Amino acid sequence: MPTAENYTPGYTQSASDFMARRSAQTHAAFLLPHLRSSSRLLDCGCGPGSVTCDFARLLPSGQVVGVDRETSQVERARSHAAGLRLTNVKFEVGSIYELPFPDASFDIVFAHAVFEHLASPAVALAEVSRVLVPGGLVALRSPDWGGFIVAPDTPGLQSALRRYIAIQTANGGDVHVGRKFPGLLRASGFASPSFSATYECYPSPPLIGEYLALRLVSAGALAEAEALREWSRHPDAIFAQAWCEILGNRNA
């Protein structure tokens, strides 16, 4: 298991709240047409469980499992599922590098906003392949910073974005992993890859600006954090995030 790897967003309350706004409808739309009511689905890096619980509601006769390496996120996800009275979903602590499940346990493995933080994506895909049934479906979605649209170009904005990229890279991540999905799946033995890309346009620049700024503050980049906050308060501020998506089948 890689050791030179840190999760850049962290697990603060603000970061977890940011992730909890996500839903299967908004962040897994590319996968939804491929779901079957009885599918066994694993959500790797489930975080606070909002998307995972949506999958459980969409798979009434299936079984959904969320796994995350951070205990606090698993606990929050369990609480969320309990509040929704879902009986076909559970959450476990575990790493995508060492999934705590037997071979061929799932029909679908989903990983959203995970691979951009991994130092060894090929190792993770080998583990994903192990827990999939032959012919099973992998579904990945990650942002690619090469496609971001952030405007206007206020003072210090580009420096702040470069600093964030440098922090995530130093943490073992890859901000351009999205464009590499086809090659990663092919090298890992997955068949019939289907690549797509979409944009997420944030209606509230202060929301995404503060999310990124807090990551910079935690790294001591105070000037860059303030530059992001200044940009987010501009009346013409826009932030459009490019997401790369891919589906592939495990070879029999």
C-alpha positions as CSV (number, residue, x, y, z in Angstrom):
1,M,0.0,0.0,0.0
2,P,1.4,3.5,-0.9
3,T,2.6,5.6,2.0
4,A,3.5,8.9,0.4
5,E,-0.1,9.9,0.0
6,N,-2.4,12.4,1.8
7,Y,-6.0,13.3,1.1
8,T,-5.8,17.0,0.1
9,P,-9.4,18.1,1.1
10,G,-9.0,16.6,4.6
11,Y,-11.8,15.5,6.8
12,T,-12.9,18.7,8.5
13,Q,-16.6,19.5,9.1
14,S,-16.5,22.0,6.3
15,A,-15.0,19.6,3.8
16,S,-17.4,16.8,4.8
17,D,-20.4,19.2,4.5
18,F,-19.2,20.2,1.0
19,M,-19.1,16.5,-0.1
20,A,-22.5,15.8,1.5
21,R,-24.1,18.2,-1.0
22,R,-23.4,15.6,-3.8
23,S,-26.1,13.2,-5.1
24,A,-26.2,10.3,-7.5
25,Q,-28.3,12.4,-9.8
26,T,-25.8,15.2,-10.0
27,H,-22.5,13.3,-9.7
28,A,-23.1,9.8,-11.0
29,A,-25.5,10.5,-13.9
30,F,-23.2,8.7,-16.3
31,L,-23.7,5.4,-14.3
32,L,-27.4,5.6,-13.6
33,P,-28.6,4.1,-16.9
34,H,-26.5,1.0,-16.2
35,L,-27.9,0.2,-12.8
36,R,-30.2,-2.8,-12.3
37,S,-32.5,-3.1,-9.3
38,S,-30.7,-6.1,-7.9
39,S,-27.1,-4.9,-8.5
40,R,-24.5,-5.3,-5.8
41,L,-22.6,-1.9,-5.8
42,L,-19.5,-0.8,-4.0
43,D,-18.9,2.9,-3.5
44,C,-15.1,3.5,-2.9
45,G,-14.3,6.7,-1.0
46,C,-17.9,7.2,0.0
47,G,-17.3,10.1,2.3
48,P,-20.4,11.2,4.2
49,G,-22.5,8.8,2.1
50,S,-24.9,11.1,0.3
51,V,-24.3,9.4,-3.1
52,T,-24.1,5.9,-1.6
53,C,-27.5,6.3,0.0
54,D,-29.0,7.5,-3.3
55,F,-27.7,4.3,-4.9
56,A,-29.4,2.3,-2.2
57,R,-32.7,4.0,-3.0
58,L,-32.2,3.3,-6.7
59,L,-31.4,-0.4,-6.1
60,P,-34.3,-1.5,-3.9
61,S,-33.6,-5.2,-4.3
62,G,-29.8,-4.8,-4.5
63,Q,-27.1,-4.3,-1.9
64,V,-24.9,-1.2,-1.6
65,V,-21.7,-0.9,0.4
66,G,-19.8,2.3,1.0
67,V,-16.1,2.2,2.0
68,D,-13.9,5.0,3.2
69,R,-10.5,5.0,5.0
70,E,-11.6,7.7,7.4
71,T,-13.7,6.5,10.4
72,S,-15.4,9.9,10.9
73,Q,-16.8,9.8,7.4
74,V,-18.0,6.2,7.8
75,E,-19.8,7.2,11.0
76,R,-21.4,10.1,9.4
77,A,-22.5,8.0,6.5
78,R,-24.0,5.4,8.8
79,S,-26.0,8.1,10.6
80,H,-27.3,9.5,7.3
81,A,-28.4,6.0,6.2
82,A,-30.1,5.4,9.5
83,G,-32.0,8.7,9.2
84,L,-33.3,7.6,5.8
85,R,-34.2,4.2,7.2
86,L,-32.4,2.4,4.5
87,T,-31.9,-1.3,5.0
88,N,-29.9,-2.3,1.9
89,V,-26.8,-0.2,2.5
90,K,-23.9,-0.5,4.9
91,F,-20.6,1.3,5.4
92,E,-17.2,0.0,6.3
93,V,-13.7,1.5,7.0
94,G,-11.2,0.4,4.4
95,S,-8.8,1.5,1.7
96,I,-9.3,1.1,-2.0
97,Y,-5.8,-0.4,-2.0
98,E,-7.0,-3.2,0.4
99,L,-10.7,-3.7,0.0
100,P,-12.1,-5.8,2.9
101,F,-14.2,-8.0,0.6
102,P,-13.8,-11.4,-1.0
103,D,-13.1,-11.8,-4.7
104,A,-16.1,-11.3,-7.1
105,S,-18.3,-9.6,-4.4
106,F,-19.8,-6.8,-6.6
107,D,-21.4,-6.2,-9.9
108,I,-20.4,-2.5,-10.0
109,V,-17.6,-0.6,-8.3
110,F,-18.0,3.2,-8.3
111,A,-15.3,5.7,-7.3
112,H,-16.0,9.4,-7.4
113,A,-13.4,12.1,-6.7
114,V,-10.9,9.4,-5.5
115,F,-8.4,8.7,-8.2
116,E,-7.1,12.3,-8.4
117,H,-5.8,11.7,-4.8
118,L,-4.1,8.3,-5.4
119,A,-0.4,7.8,-5.8
120,S,-0.8,4.3,-7.2
121,P,-4.0,4.2,-9.4
122,A,-2.9,1.0,-11.1
123,V,-2.7,-0.8,-7.7
124,A,-6.2,0.5,-6.8
125,L,-7.6,-0.7,-10.2
126,A,-6.2,-4.2,-9.6
127,E,-8.0,-4.3,-6.3
128,V,-11.2,-3.0,-7.9
129,S,-10.9,-5.8,-10.5
130,R,-10.5,-8.4,-7.8
131,V,-13.7,-7.6,-6.1
132,L,-15.7,-7.3,-9.3
133,V,-17.5,-10.3,-10.9
134,P,-16.3,-11.3,-14.4
135,G,-17.9,-8.8,-16.7
136,G,-18.6,-6.5,-13.8
137,L,-18.6,-2.7,-14.3
138,V,-16.2,-0.1,-13.0
139,A,-17.3,3.5,-13.0
140,L,-14.8,6.3,-12.2
141,R,-15.3,10.1,-12.1
142,S,-12.6,12.6,-11.3
143,P,-11.9,16.3,-12.1
144,D,-9.2,17.3,-14.6
145,W,-7.8,20.7,-13.7
146,G,-6.7,21.2,-17.3
147,G,-10.4,22.0,-18.1
148,F,-11.3,24.3,-15.4
149,I,-12.9,27.7,-16.3
150,V,-12.3,30.2,-13.5
151,A,-12.9,33.9,-14.2
152,P,-12.4,36.8,-14.0
153,D,-8.6,36.7,-13.6
154,T,-8.4,38.7,-10.4
155,P,-5.0,39.6,-8.8
156,G,-3.4,36.5,-7.3
157,L,-6.0,34.0,-8.6
158,Q,-3.6,32.1,-10.9
159,S,-1.0,31.9,-8.2
160,A,-3.6,30.5,-5.8
161,L,-4.7,27.8,-8.2
162,R,-1.1,26.9,-9.0
163,R,-0.4,26.6,-5.3
164,Y,-3.4,24.3,-4.8
165,I,-2.2,22.1,-7.6
166,A,1.3,22.0,-6.1
167,I,-0.2,20.9,-2.7
168,Q,-2.2,18.1,-4.2
169,T,0.7,16.9,-6.3
170,A,3.0,16.9,-3.2
171,N,0.3,14.9,-1.5
172,G,0.7,12.1,-4.1
173,G,-2.3,13.1,-6.2
174,D,-2.7,13.9,-9.9
175,V,-4.9,16.8,-10.9
176,H,-4.9,15.5,-14.5
177,V,-5.8,11.9,-13.8
178,G,-9.2,12.2,-15.6
179,R,-7.7,12.4,-19.1
180,K,-5.6,9.3,-18.2
181,F,-8.6,7.0,-17.4
182,P,-8.7,5.2,-20.8
183,G,-5.0,4.2,-20.5
184,L,-5.3,3.2,-16.9
185,L,-8.3,1.0,-17.6
186,R,-6.7,-0.6,-20.7
187,A,-3.5,-1.3,-18.8
188,S,-5.4,-2.8,-16.0
189,G,-7.3,-5.3,-18.3
190,F,-10.7,-3.6,-18.4
191,A,-12.6,-4.0,-21.6
192,S,-14.9,-1.7,-23.7
193,P,-14.0,1.6,-22.0
194,S,-16.5,4.4,-22.5
195,F,-15.2,7.9,-21.8
196,S,-17.2,11.1,-21.3
197,A,-16.7,14.5,-19.7
198,T,-19.1,17.0,-18.1
199,Y,-18.9,20.4,-16.4
200,E,-20.1,21.3,-13.0
201,C,-20.9,25.0,-12.8
202,Y,-21.0,26.2,-9.2
203,P,-23.9,28.6,-8.6
204,S,-22.1,30.0,-5.5
205,P,-18.5,31.1,-6.2
206,P,-18.0,31.9,-2.4
207,L,-18.8,28.2,-1.6
208,I,-16.1,26.7,-3.9
209,G,-13.8,29.6,-3.2
210,E,-14.0,29.1,0.6
211,Y,-13.6,25.3,0.2
212,L,-10.4,25.7,-1.8
213,A,-9.2,28.6,0.5
214,L,-9.5,26.5,3.6
215,R,-7.2,23.9,2.0
216,L,-4.6,26.6,1.3
217,V,-4.9,27.9,4.8
218,S,-4.2,24.5,6.2
219,A,-1.0,24.4,4.1
220,G,0.1,27.9,5.3
221,A,-0.7,29.6,2.0
222,L,-2.5,32.5,3.6
223,A,-2.0,35.1,0.8
224,E,-3.2,32.6,-1.8
225,A,-6.2,31.8,0.3
226,E,-7.2,35.4,0.5
227,A,-6.7,35.9,-3.2
228,L,-9.3,33.1,-3.8
229,R,-11.7,34.7,-1.4
230,E,-11.3,38.0,-3.1
231,W,-12.0,36.4,-6.5
232,S,-15.1,34.6,-5.1
233,R,-16.6,37.9,-4.0
234,H,-16.3,39.4,-7.5
235,P,-19.8,40.0,-9.0
236,D,-18.8,38.3,-12.2
237,A,-17.0,35.3,-10.7
238,I,-17.6,31.9,-12.3
239,F,-16.2,28.5,-11.6
240,A,-16.8,25.6,-14.0
241,Q,-15.2,22.3,-13.0
242,A,-14.4,19.7,-15.7
243,W,-15.2,16.1,-14.7
244,C,-13.9,13.1,-16.6
245,E,-15.9,9.9,-16.4
246,I,-15.3,6.3,-17.6
247,L,-17.1,3.0,-17.6
248,G,-15.3,-0.3,-18.3
249,N,-15.9,-4.0,-17.8
250,R,-13.8,-6.5,-16.0
251,N,-12.6,-9.1,-18.4
252,A,-14.0,-12.6,-17.8
